């Protein structure tokens, strides 16, 4: 299965651009269908310009964010 193509199609539907930036929550089953694995809980960010996906988590009592599980589309 070509997960990079799935991500590009997903971004095209959500942002009207393959190079768009989308962030939101996805269930674990939605993540498996879209990426082929679970990235994590919390906000998932899909960056079409840099072709990466990552999990953005609140830290420091909700005042800051930490980007975790940064994965390039080519490595899916």
Rosetta blueprint (number, residue, H / E / L):
1 X L
2 X L
3 X H
4 X H
5 X H
6 X H
7 X H
8 X H
9 X H
10 X H
11 X H
12 X H
13 X H
14 X H
15 X H
16 X L
17 X L
18 X L
19 X L
20 X L
21 X E
22 X E
23 X E
24 X E
25 X E
26 X L
27 X L
28 X H
29 X H
30 X H
31 X H
32 X H
33 X H
34 X H
35 X H
36 X L
37 X L
38 X L
39 X L
40 X L
41 X L
42 X L
43 X E
44 X E
45 X E
46 X E
47 X E
48 X L
49 X L
50 X L
51 X L
52 X E
53 X E
54 X E
55 X E
56 X E
57 X E
58 X E
59 X E
60 X L
61 X L
62 X L
63 X L
64 X E
65 X E
66 X E
67 X E
68 X E
69 X E
70 X E
71 X E
72 X E
73 X H
74 X H
75 X H
76 X L
